[in-house]
Amino acid sequence: MNRASLEKRPDEVAAMFDDVAPKYDVVNDVLSMGQTRRWRRIVVDAVGAEPGQRVLDLAAGTGTSSEPYADAGVDVVACDFSLGMLKVGKRRRPDIDFVAGDATNLPFADNSFDASTISFGLRNVNEPKKALAEMLRVTRPGGRLVIAEFSQPTVALWRTTYTEYLMRALPAIARKVSSNPDAYVYLAESIRAWPDQDALAAWISDSGWNDVEYRNLNGGIVAVHRAVKAPAAPGEEPLLPGQVRLTRRTSAAG
């Protein structure tokens, strides 16, 4: 069976998700005890997209996270690097624009989206800081970033209980419901190795995003981070998609 290592080589991660694609959403519902649906609703509310706006849903997989936007009249692009996931999603929702793409080198022009979001996918990117910079690039000035990701429970006893579930119960349940239970061993390991809420907030800020904040869900099992791309300077014309503003550099005479 396919499973990725914590080195997160893109070919290994893509192959692993290709393998689990047919039952991915069902298994997620089982393993999260139905909480994934609530988490997705919270993300959609945090993005706050309106009809006619354009949203990048990165690591969208089969598009379950993209559907609420499409249903609300939002122009959503579901982007993922797993062709297996995209094929499953396109069969179910042919009205959604599914695009194959690498989070560290997005196939979109600068300032193309009103908002960029990624749910439970940043953890699987081998260069997450580069992905954060790429999302900044393709988001228009004043646009929004929303990230949902597994995180660290804030209470010590709950953290211990959750770690036991991740490393013991989750793989055992996956063996009963998944065609590739080894992939969920990777899931558990990658969650345990992922930085906490404050560390991710620092990464987002260091990547150039402003007004970074986060909200803990389920005692910190999941955290939803929000940020904003700096608006255009007063008097500056906002950039159109694909435009790049050039600035003249001057140097002091020696």
Backbone as CSV, one residue per row, in Angstrom:
resi,resn,N_x,N_y,N_z,CA_x,CA_y,CA_z,C_x,C_y,C_z
1,MET,0.834,-1.190,0.000,0.000,0.000,0.000,0.881,1.257,0.000
2,ASN,0.375,2.355,-0.591,1.103,3.606,-0.648,0.937,4.378,0.646
3,ARG,2.052,4.909,1.160,1.998,5.858,2.249,3.216,6.754,2.133
4,ALA,3.044,7.994,2.515,4.142,8.947,2.441,4.942,8.906,3.734
5,SER,6.166,9.414,3.655,6.989,9.585,4.847,6.870,11.033,5.293
6,LEU,7.418,11.358,6.451,7.354,12.720,6.942,8.273,13.663,6.174
7,GLU,9.058,13.130,5.229,9.794,13.993,4.305,8.842,14.666,3.328
8,LYS,7.657,14.060,3.141,6.575,14.631,2.330,7.007,14.914,0.897
9,ARG,7.655,13.934,0.302,7.994,14.070,-1.115,6.699,14.159,-1.915
10,PRO,6.580,15.163,-2.786,5.308,15.370,-3.503,4.803,14.150,-4.252
11,ASP,5.702,13.376,-4.863,5.252,12.200,-5.614,4.668,11.148,-4.681
12,GLU,5.276,10.980,-3.498,4.769,10.005,-2.535,3.417,10.435,-1.963
13,VAL,3.306,11.721,-1.625,2.047,12.213,-1.050,0.923,12.119,-2.072
14,ALA,1.217,12.514,-3.321,0.192,12.443,-4.371,-0.259,11.011,-4.603
15,ALA,0.698,10.073,-4.644,0.351,8.662,-4.863,-0.496,8.126,-3.718
16,MET,-0.176,8.533,-2.494,-0.948,8.081,-1.337,-2.392,8.574,-1.427
17,PHE,-2.586,9.833,-1.784,-3.945,10.368,-1.892,-4.684,9.813,-3.106
18,ASP,-3.975,9.530,-4.181,-4.609,8.847,-5.319,-5.209,7.523,-4.859
19,ASP,-4.474,6.833,-4.000,-4.881,5.496,-3.565,-6.123,5.518,-2.680
20,VAL,-6.248,6.557,-1.846,-7.378,6.607,-0.901,-8.560,7.410,-1.438
21,ALA,-8.421,7.978,-2.634,-9.436,8.905,-3.158,-10.866,8.358,-3.153
22,PRO,-11.114,7.112,-3.601,-12.506,6.663,-3.721,-13.299,6.701,-2.410
23,LYS,-12.650,6.422,-1.282,-13.361,6.391,0.003,-12.913,7.494,0.948
24,TYR,-12.185,8.454,0.435,-11.549,9.458,1.289,-12.547,10.202,2.172
25,ASP,-13.616,10.703,1.575,-14.565,11.524,2.340,-15.319,10.704,3.389
26,VAL,-15.674,9.471,3.031,-16.379,8.606,3.984,-15.483,8.290,5.180
27,VAL,-14.228,7.936,4.904,-13.297,7.606,5.984,-13.061,8.814,6.878
28,ASN,-12.941,9.993,6.282,-12.755,11.204,7.084,-13.918,11.432,8.040
29,ASP,-15.128,11.213,7.555,-16.300,11.383,8.420,-16.262,10.409,9.594
30,VAL,-15.851,9.174,9.313,-15.789,8.162,10.368,-14.714,8.527,11.396
31,LEU,-13.516,8.839,10.922,-12.395,9.088,11.825,-12.583,10.360,12.653
32,SER,-13.285,11.351,12.087,-13.502,12.604,12.822,-14.813,12.591,13.602
33,MET,-15.536,11.462,13.526,-16.839,11.342,14.179,-17.806,12.425,13.695
34,GLY,-17.721,12.710,12.390,-18.620,13.669,11.767,-18.234,15.122,11.925
35,GLN,-17.113,15.400,12.599,-16.734,16.787,12.868,-16.243,17.534,11.625
36,THR,-15.783,16.813,10.592,-15.260,17.493,9.398,-16.312,18.399,8.781
37,ARG,-17.565,17.992,8.823,-18.627,18.821,8.241,-18.755,20.147,8.992
38,ARG,-18.678,20.111,10.311,-18.753,21.339,11.112,-17.538,22.216,10.837
39,TRP,-16.354,21.617,10.776,-15.145,22.390,10.525,-15.204,23.090,9.168
40,ARG,-15.735,22.392,8.156,-15.854,23.018,6.831,-16.791,24.220,6.869
41,ARG,-17.895,24.107,7.588,-18.841,25.233,7.674,-18.172,26.447,8.316
42,ILE,-17.365,26.202,9.336,-16.670,27.295,10.021,-15.678,27.970,9.077
43,VAL,-14.988,27.174,8.270,-14.041,27.732,7.295,-14.773,28.592,6.275
44,VAL,-15.886,28.095,5.744,-16.657,28.857,4.755,-17.108,30.188,5.351
45,ASP,-17.573,30.162,6.589,-17.994,31.403,7.259,-16.814,32.360,7.435
46,ALA,-15.640,31.809,7.753,-14.456,32.644,7.959,-13.988,33.275,6.647
47,VAL,-14.087,32.544,5.549,-13.711,33.092,4.247,-14.658,34.238,3.880
48,GLY,-15.947,34.050,4.139,-16.917,35.115,3.926,-17.053,35.565,2.484
49,ALA,-16.899,34.650,1.541,-16.979,35.010,0.123,-18.413,35.303,-0.281
50,GLU,-18.558,36.253,-1.186,-19.874,36.643,-1.693,-20.027,36.208,-3.143
51,PRO,-21.265,36.048,-3.607,-21.477,35.672,-5.011,-20.725,36.613,-5.952
52,GLY,-20.067,36.002,-6.924,-19.293,36.782,-7.882,-17.831,36.902,-7.529
53,GLN,-17.476,36.660,-6.254,-16.070,36.683,-5.881,-15.399,35.378,-6.296
54,ARG,-14.064,35.395,-6.331,-13.294,34.229,-6.768,-12.460,33.709,-5.606
55,VAL,-12.591,32.411,-5.323,-11.914,31.791,-4.182,-11.037,30.644,-4.667
56,LEU,-9.806,30.595,-4.178,-8.925,29.452,-4.397,-9.065,28.505,-3.215
57,ASP,-9.519,27.287,-3.490,-9.602,26.246,-2.463,-8.460,25.270,-2.729
58,LEU,-7.373,25.462,-2.011,-6.155,24.686,-2.240,-6.194,23.384,-1.444
59,ALA,-5.571,22.333,-2.000,-5.629,20.992,-1.409,-7.086,20.569,-1.257
60,ALA,-7.878,20.863,-2.287,-9.329,20.650,-2.225,-9.718,19.188,-2.341
61,GLY,-8.805,18.332,-2.771,-9.121,16.910,-2.873,-10.277,16.646,-3.810
62,THR,-11.315,16.005,-3.297,-12.482,15.659,-4.113,-13.483,16.805,-4.214
63,GLY,-13.162,17.943,-3.629,-14.007,19.118,-3.774,-15.107,19.284,-2.744
64,THR,-15.132,18.457,-1.711,-16.181,18.626,-0.696,-16.067,19.979,-0.004
65,SER,-14.846,20.481,0.137,-14.665,21.795,0.753,-15.024,22.924,-0.205
66,SER,-15.060,22.635,-1.509,-15.362,23.652,-2.524,-16.854,23.792,-2.777
67,GLU,-17.609,22.744,-2.511,-19.030,22.724,-2.854,-19.838,23.870,-2.239
68,PRO,-19.632,24.226,-0.957,-20.449,25.315,-0.396,-20.280,26.634,-1.139
69,TYR,-19.062,26.898,-1.639,-18.837,28.125,-2.391,-19.597,28.092,-3.717
70,ALA,-19.461,26.981,-4.437,-20.154,26.852,-5.718,-21.662,26.962,-5.534
71,ASP,-22.172,26.345,-4.484,-23.615,26.376,-4.230,-24.108,27.780,-3.890
72,ALA,-23.206,28.634,-3.401,-23.576,30.003,-3.019,-23.312,31.009,-4.140
73,GLY,-22.919,30.533,-5.308,-22.680,31.434,-6.425,-21.300,32.053,-6.443
74,VAL,-20.382,31.498,-5.648,-18.998,31.965,-5.621,-18.203,31.213,-6.697
75,ASP,-17.333,31.917,-7.387,-16.476,31.309,-8.409,-15.299,30.642,-7.702
76,VAL,-15.384,29.344,-7.475,-14.365,28.628,-6.717,-13.520,27.771,-7.650
77,VAL,-12.218,27.756,-7.387,-11.283,26.883,-8.095,-10.765,25.861,-7.091
78,ALA,-11.035,24.575,-7.355,-10.576,23.484,-6.489,-9.234,22.982,-7.023
79,CYS,-8.174,23.241,-6.293,-6.824,22.906,-6.762,-6.211,21.835,-5.861
80,ASP,-5.605,20.832,-6.480,-4.956,19.756,-5.723,-3.906,19.119,-6.626
81,PHE,-2.909,18.443,-6.011,-1.907,17.789,-6.858,-2.167,16.293,-7.028
82,SER,-3.242,15.793,-6.420,-3.620,14.383,-6.588,-4.640,14.265,-7.714
83,LEU,-4.217,13.696,-8.833,-5.130,13.535,-9.966,-6.265,12.587,-9.607
84,GLY,-5.988,11.599,-8.763,-7.028,10.667,-8.346,-8.139,11.376,-7.597
85,MET,-7.777,12.282,-6.693,-8.767,13.059,-5.959,-9.578,13.933,-6.910
86,LEU,-8.884,14.622,-7.816,-9.561,15.523,-8.740,-10.552,14.787,-9.636
87,LYS,-10.186,13.593,-10.063,-11.083,12.814,-10.929,-12.357,12.430,-10.187
88,VAL,-12.208,12.016,-8.931,-13.392,11.675,-8.124,-14.286,12.903,-7.971
89,GLY,-13.680,14.044,-7.674,-14.446,15.263,-7.489,-15.145,15.723,-8.756
90,LYS,-14.452,15.644,-9.887,-15.032,16.117,-11.147,-16.213,15.257,-11.570
91,ARG,-16.147,13.962,-11.263,-17.285,13.096,-11.590,-18.513,13.493,-10.781
92,ARG,-18.305,13.875,-9.535,-19.426,14.218,-8.670,-19.940,15.633,-8.915
93,ARG,-18.998,16.576,-9.172,-19.391,17.973,-9.350,-18.742,18.540,-10.621
94,PRO,-19.289,18.204,-11.787,-18.708,18.697,-13.033,-18.811,20.209,-13.197
95,ASP,-19.625,20.864,-12.375,-19.780,22.314,-12.477,-18.656,23.081,-11.788
96,ILE,-17.827,22.393,-10.996,-16.726,23.053,-10.287,-15.454,22.952,-11.130
97,ASP,-14.673,24.015,-11.106,-13.410,24.066,-11.847,-12.317,23.375,-11.029
98,PHE,-11.942,22.164,-11.418,-10.876,21.409,-10.756,-9.581,21.602,-11.529
99,VAL,-8.520,21.975,-10.823,-7.240,22.274,-11.456,-6.122,21.530,-10.736
100,ALA,-5.276,20.839,-11.487,-4.108,20.184,-10.905,-3.026,21.231,-10.670
101,GLY,-2.476,21.244,-9.461,-1.453,22.236,-9.173,-0.675,21.929,-7.914
102,ASP,0.556,22.421,-7.873,1.466,22.261,-6.742,1.351,23.506,-5.863
103,ALA,1.115,23.309,-4.589,0.920,24.439,-3.674,2.138,25.352,-3.604
104,THR,3.325,24.842,-3.918,4.535,25.653,-3.847,4.859,26.350,-5.166
105,ASN,4.049,26.091,-6.191,4.249,26.726,-7.491,2.902,26.777,-8.206
106,LEU,2.014,27.636,-7.726,0.630,27.637,-8.187,0.509,28.109,-9.638
107,PRO,-0.362,27.458,-10.398,-0.510,27.802,-11.828,-1.505,28.938,-12.058
108,PHE,-1.404,29.996,-11.250,-2.331,31.119,-11.350,-1.555,32.430,-11.357
109,ALA,-2.155,33.439,-11.987,-1.531,34.754,-12.059,-1.578,35.457,-10.707
110,ASP,-0.731,36.458,-10.551,-0.756,37.291,-9.349,-2.134,37.932,-9.184
111,ASN,-2.569,38.073,-7.938,-3.779,38.837,-7.614,-5.033,38.292,-8.312
112,SER,-5.116,36.945,-8.397,-6.211,36.310,-9.139,-7.449,36.041,-8.297
113,PHE,-7.322,36.041,-6.959,-8.402,35.575,-6.110,-8.731,36.592,-5.022
114,ASP,-10.002,36.632,-4.665,-10.429,37.460,-3.540,-10.079,36.816,-2.207
115,ALA,-9.951,35.505,-2.180,-9.582,34.784,-0.965,-8.915,33.471,-1.340
116,SER,-7.999,33.037,-0.497,-7.358,31.729,-0.653,-7.553,30.954,0.647
117,THR,-7.857,29.673,0.512,-8.085,28.845,1.696,-7.516,27.459,1.476
118,ILE,-7.100,26.839,2.555,-6.597,25.460,2.498,-7.005,24.772,3.798
119,SER,-7.644,23.629,3.675,-8.137,22.902,4.847,-7.465,21.536,4.932
120,PHE,-6.717,21.337,5.995,-6.085,20.051,6.298,-5.171,19.594,5.158
121,GLY,-4.537,20.562,4.501,-3.629,20.231,3.413,-2.250,20.847,3.556
122,LEU,-2.147,21.953,4.275,-0.837,22.609,4.413,0.158,21.676,5.076
123,ARG,-0.334,20.859,5.990,0.513,19.899,6.708,1.162,18.878,5.769
124,ASN,0.569,18.662,4.592,1.084,17.663,3.659,2.032,18.243,2.606
125,VAL,2.266,19.556,2.679,3.149,20.215,1.721,4.579,20.165,2.241
126,ASN,5.523,19.818,1.377,6.900,19.660,1.862,7.572,21.002,2.165
127,GLU,7.059,22.083,1.575,7.575,23.423,1.880,6.392,24.338,2.219
128,PRO,5.823,24.213,3.405,4.600,24.964,3.729,4.790,26.478,3.698
129,LYS,5.965,26.968,4.068,6.178,28.418,4.038,6.149,28.934,2.599
130,LYS,6.658,28.154,1.675,6.607,28.536,0.269,5.167,28.553,-0.226
131,ALA,4.357,27.610,0.245,2.937,27.590,-0.120,2.223,28.831,0.416
132,LEU,2.553,29.243,1.634,1.953,30.453,2.194,2.308,31.679,1.358
133,ALA,3.555,31.738,0.880,3.969,32.853,0.023,3.259,32.808,-1.321
134,GLU,3.048,31.607,-1.863,2.340,31.473,-3.130,0.880,31.898,-2.999
135,MET,0.241,31.542,-1.890,-1.134,31.978,-1.681,-1.214,33.501,-1.551
136,LEU,-0.201,34.103,-0.927,-0.150,35.557,-0.857,-0.042,36.159,-2.258
137,ARG,0.793,35.575,-3.086,0.999,36.091,-4.448,-0.287,36.095,-5.260
138,VAL,-1.068,35.023,-5.174,-2.240,34.906,-6.054,-3.483,35.582,-5.477
139,THR,-3.394,36.077,-4.236,-4.525,36.765,-3.608,-4.407,38.262,-3.858
140,ARG,-5.518,38.901,-4.172,-5.504,40.338,-4.463,-5.199,41.135,-3.202
141,PRO,-4.686,42.371,-3.354,-4.506,43.240,-2.180,-5.823,43.418,-1.430
142,GLY,-5.782,43.257,-0.116,-6.989,43.324,0.707,-7.728,42.012,0.811
143,GLY,-7.250,40.988,0.085,-7.896,39.682,0.102,-7.567,38.882,1.345
144,ARG,-8.250,37.761,1.512,-8.214,37.007,2.768,-7.551,35.637,2.614
145,LEU,-6.982,35.182,3.697,-6.439,33.827,3.821,-7.136,33.136,4.983
146,VAL,-7.580,31.889,4.760,-8.142,31.082,5.850,-7.525,29.692,5.770
147,ILE,-6.972,29.229,6.872,-6.338,27.911,6.952,-6.966,27.133,8.088
148,ALA,-7.454,25.932,7.792,-7.870,25.000,8.843,-6.858,23.866,8.872
149,GLU,-6.348,23.572,10.045,-5.349,22.505,10.133,-5.404,21.879,11.518
150,PHE,-5.053,20.607,11.588,-4.926,19.960,12.884,-3.857,20.683,13.690
151,SER,-4.051,20.751,15.003,-3.146,21.534,15.835,-2.929,20.830,17.169
152,GLN,-2.583,21.606,18.182,-2.229,21.037,19.487,-3.290,21.374,20.525
153,PRO,-3.934,20.371,21.125,-4.889,20.655,22.209,-4.249,21.514,23.292
154,THR,-5.027,22.435,23.829,-4.474,23.426,24.751,-4.430,22.961,26.203
155,VAL,-5.158,21.891,26.532,-5.175,21.348,27.902,-4.364,20.056,27.924
156,ALA,-3.460,19.928,28.884,-2.511,18.812,28.912,-3.207,17.454,28.911
157,LEU,-4.246,17.282,29.741,-4.930,15.991,29.808,-5.598,15.664,28.473
158,TRP,-6.233,16.644,27.877,-6.881,16.439,26.575,-5.836,16.139,25.509
159,ARG,-4.673,16.791,25.578,-3.592,16.556,24.625,-3.108,15.116,24.713
160,THR,-2.986,14.593,25.927,-2.545,13.209,26.111,-3.577,12.225,25.551
161,THR,-4.849,12.472,25.853,-5.922,11.607,25.355,-5.964,11.609,23.826
162,TYR,-5.821,12.798,23.253,-5.863,12.939,21.795,-4.681,12.237,21.144
163,THR,-3.497,12.354,21.730,-2.313,11.682,21.173,-2.493,10.168,21.194
164,GLU,-3.080,9.649,22.265,-3.352,8.210,22.334,-4.319,7.789,21.226
165,TYR,-5.341,8.610,20.976,-6.291,8.307,19.895,-5.570,8.296,18.555
166,LEU,-4.735,9.316,18.313,-4.034,9.417,17.033,-3.169,8.195,16.769
167,MET,-2.382,7.818,17.757,-1.354,6.815,17.523,-1.850,5.387,17.703
168,ARG,-2.996,5.188,18.368,-3.483,3.819,18.602,-4.848,3.575,17.979
169,ALA,-5.823,4.382,18.360,-7.191,4.115,17.896,-7.386,4.438,16.425
170,LEU,-6.834,5.571,15.974,-7.066,5.978,14.585,-6.570,4.933,13.580
171,PRO,-5.329,4.432,13.691,-4.904,3.396,12.739,-5.755,2.129,12.807
172,ALA,-6.212,1.775,14.014,-7.040,0.572,14.154,-8.388,0.754,13.447
173,ILE,-8.990,1.924,13.594,-10.254,2.193,12.898,-10.030,2.216,11.392
174,ALA,-8.930,2.835,10.961,-8.629,2.920,9.526,-8.487,1.540,8.900
175,ARG,-7.958,0.587,9.661,-7.813,-0.775,9.118,-9.168,-1.395,8.784
176,LYS,-10.216,-0.943,9.458,-11.551,-1.499,9.224,-12.301,-0.793,8.094
177,VAL,-11.992,0.493,7.853,-12.821,1.260,6.915,-12.077,1.757,5.685
178,SER,-10.741,1.686,5.682,-9.978,2.244,4.565,-9.318,1.147,3.742
179,SER,-9.169,1.411,2.444,-8.455,0.486,1.563,-6.948,0.613,1.736
180,ASN,-6.494,1.693,2.380,-5.067,1.905,2.596,-4.841,2.418,4.016
181,PRO,-4.942,1.542,5.012,-4.806,1.997,6.406,-3.447,2.602,6.717
182,ASP,-2.402,2.193,5.972,-1.080,2.765,6.225,-1.058,4.270,5.985
183,ALA,-1.918,4.748,5.086,-1.988,6.191,4.838,-2.414,6.935,6.091
184,TYR,-3.204,6.293,6.930,-3.692,6.954,8.138,-2.698,6.846,9.280
185,VAL,-1.707,5.964,9.166,-0.567,6.005,10.075,0.229,7.271,9.780
186,TYR,0.431,7.558,8.488,1.079,8.820,8.106,0.284,10.006,8.632
187,LEU,-1.040,9.958,8.504,-1.896,11.042,8.991,-1.611,11.316,10.461
188,ALA,-1.609,10.278,11.273,-1.370,10.433,12.707,0.022,11.007,12.973
189,GLU,1.031,10.481,12.280,2.403,10.947,12.497,2.567,12.405,12.079
190,SER,1.941,12.777,10.964,2.092,14.147,10.459,1.389,15.145,11.372
191,ILE,0.276,14.750,11.970,-0.410,15.636,12.915,0.444,15.841,14.156
192,ARG,1.011,14.758,14.663,1.822,14.856,15.888,3.069,15.725,15.659
193,ALA,3.607,15.699,14.433,4.829,16.446,14.133,4.566,17.896,13.726
194,TRP,3.309,18.278,13.528,2.975,19.605,13.019,3.133,20.650,14.126
195,PRO,3.586,21.862,13.797,3.760,22.904,14.832,2.426,23.352,15.431
196,ASP,2.511,23.994,16.573,1.288,24.419,17.251,0.733,25.709,16.642
197,GLN,-0.348,26.190,17.226,-1.087,27.328,16.696,-0.220,28.581,16.566
198,ASP,0.536,28.883,17.612,1.345,30.103,17.595,2.470,30.013,16.558
199,ALA,3.055,28.838,16.417,4.124,28.671,15.432,3.593,28.856,14.012
200,LEU,2.408,28.293,13.717,1.829,28.479,12.395,1.473,29.947,12.173
201,ALA,0.950,30.611,13.189,0.643,32.040,13.066,1.899,32.833,12.718
202,ALA,3.029,32.465,13.304,4.298,33.150,13.010,4.723,32.899,11.569
203,TRP,4.556,31.658,11.088,4.865,31.353,9.689,4.042,32.228,8.750
204,ILE,2.757,32.353,9.046,1.857,33.136,8.186,2.304,34.598,8.159
205,SER,2.594,35.139,9.326,3.044,36.521,9.414,4.367,36.719,8.685
206,ASP,5.306,35.803,8.874,6.615,35.898,8.228,6.508,35.811,6.705
207,SER,5.421,35.193,6.213,5.227,35.063,4.767,4.661,36.335,4.139
208,GLY,4.327,37.335,4.968,3.875,38.611,4.439,2.415,38.927,4.658
209,TRP,1.691,38.021,5.325,0.277,38.261,5.609,0.139,39.165,6.829
210,ASN,-0.945,39.939,6.868,-1.216,40.860,7.979,-2.391,40.365,8.821
211,ASP,-2.516,40.953,10.015,-3.670,40.739,10.893,-3.940,39.249,11.129
212,VAL,-2.905,38.518,11.480,-3.026,37.070,11.678,-3.718,36.789,13.006
213,GLU,-4.705,35.914,12.973,-5.396,35.489,14.185,-5.844,34.047,14.001
214,TYR,-6.181,33.394,15.119,-6.673,32.025,14.987,-7.735,31.727,16.027
215,ARG,-8.510,30.700,15.716,-9.584,30.230,16.601,-9.407,28.734,16.813
216,ASN,-9.395,28.292,18.059,-9.295,26.865,18.358,-10.666,26.194,18.258
217,LEU,-10.690,25.016,17.684,-11.898,24.207,17.616,-11.646,22.901,18.351
218,ASN,-12.673,22.394,19.019,-12.567,21.114,19.744,-11.357,21.088,20.663
219,GLY,-11.191,22.167,21.423,-10.115,22.220,22.409,-8.729,22.321,21.817
220,GLY,-8.624,22.715,20.548,-7.312,22.864,19.913,-6.929,21.707,19.017
221,ILE,-7.794,20.707,18.871,-7.525,19.629,17.913,-7.346,20.232,16.523
222,VAL,-8.162,21.230,16.229,-8.089,21.962,14.963,-7.993,23.439,15.293
223,ALA,-7.248,24.170,14.482,-7.210,25.625,14.596,-7.489,26.227,13.221
224,VAL,-8.290,27.284,13.209,-8.583,28.022,11.981,-7.857,29.360,12.060
225,HIS,-6.872,29.534,11.190,-6.104,30.768,11.127,-6.658,31.672,10.025
226,ARG,-6.696,32.964,10.312,-7.141,33.956,9.341,-6.072,35.033,9.204
227,ALA,-5.985,35.617,7.989,-5.060,36.717,7.748,-5.546,37.507,6.543
228,VAL,-4.925,38.662,6.324,-5.319,39.557,5.231,-4.063,40.000,4.485
229,LYS,-4.175,40.101,3.169,-3.095,40.678,2.367,-3.206,42.192,2.425
230,ALA,-2.084,42.859,2.602,-2.097,44.315,2.727,-2.803,44.950,1.532
231,PRO,-3.665,45.915,1.778,-4.333,46.597,0.664,-3.357,47.462,-0.106
232,ALA,-3.779,47.888,-1.297,-2.947,48.801,-2.074,-2.765,50.103,-1.306
233,ALA,-1.612,50.721,-1.486,-1.327,51.986,-0.795,-2.292,53.069,-1.261
234,PRO,-2.591,54.047,-0.393,-3.502,55.130,-0.788,-3.048,55.810,-2.070
235,GLY,-3.980,55.979,-2.984,-3.660,56.622,-4.252,-3.160,55.675,-5.313
236,GLU,-2.853,54.428,-4.925,-2.402,53.436,-5.897,-3.594,52.778,-6.554
237,GLU,-3.498,52.578,-7.844,-4.527,51.827,-8.540,-4.403,50.364,-8.154
238,PRO,-5.511,49.691,-7.796,-5.410,48.258,-7.491,-4.959,47.473,-8.706
239,LEU,-4.142,46.467,-8.456,-3.632,45.639,-9.550,-4.722,44.730,-10.093
240,LEU,-4.730,44.573,-11.387,-5.593,43.597,-12.017,-4.922,42.237,-11.990
241,PRO,-5.694,41.135,-12.117,-5.076,39.809,-12.155,-3.992,39.735,-13.218
242,GLY,-2.828,39.247,-12.806,-1.723,39.086,-13.742,-0.786,40.269,-13.790
243,GLN,-1.191,41.421,-13.233,-0.336,42.589,-13.247,0.673,42.530,-12.102
244,VAL,1.835,43.079,-12.338,2.869,43.192,-11.310,3.284,44.650,-11.238
245,ARG,3.311,45.225,-10.043,3.713,46.615,-9.892,5.226,46.687,-9.779
246,LEU,5.850,47.474,-10.646,7.297,47.644,-10.629,7.642,48.882,-9.824
247,THR,8.666,48.795,-8.998,9.106,49.945,-8.209,10.532,50.285,-8.600
248,ARG,10.808,51.583,-8.688,12.154,52.022,-9.059,13.028,52.068,-7.813
249,ARG,14.201,51.449,-7.920,15.138,51.478,-6.793,16.181,52.561,-7.025
250,THR,16.519,53.282,-5.991,17.577,54.273,-6.090,18.636,53.932,-5.062
251,SER,19.826,54.297,-5.348,20.930,54.051,-4.398,21.677,55.347,-4.153
252,ALA,22.123,55.506,-2.944,22.852,56.730,-2.605,24.207,56.741,-3.294
253,ALA,24.619,57.920,-3.716,25.933,58.036,-4.375,27.017,57.811,-3.343
254,GLY,28.101,57.154,-3.790,29.171,56.869,-2.865,30.076,58.067,-2.655
